Amino acid sequence: MNEPWNQKLFDEFRTVRDAMRDAKREKDHSQVITLGRRIVQIDQEMPGLGIALGIFMRDMGDAYVELGQKADAMVYYRGAVSAFKKAKKAKPDDWEKDIARLEKKMQGLA
């Protein structure tokens, strides 16, 4: 059963996504994490939105690395790999390079 479209939540996603891009560009790592968490919540509230969650989780992992929080980075890198693999089931050739890069980053943190 499909959930009804929630325009308000979609608009919030776009606003938060754009703010996260700005925070990433400005190297405001704490803000990247805060905004990324909200994107994860929006995805849980409206899974039909089709958010490429792996991208945002990867960015959150990168922000944690920059803050020196390796354990937290690993959590989000693992989540990103999982999200990419889930998305890959629908399109088998997608996300291969992203998964490989994240696995290499995780090896470097271990």
Secondary structure, 3 states (H helix, E strand, C coil): CCCCCCHHHHHHHHHHHHHHHHHHHCCCHHHHHHHHHHHHHHHHHCHHHCCCHHHHHHHHHHHHHHCCCHHHHHHHHHHHHHHHHHHHHHCCCCCHHHHHHHHHHHHHHC
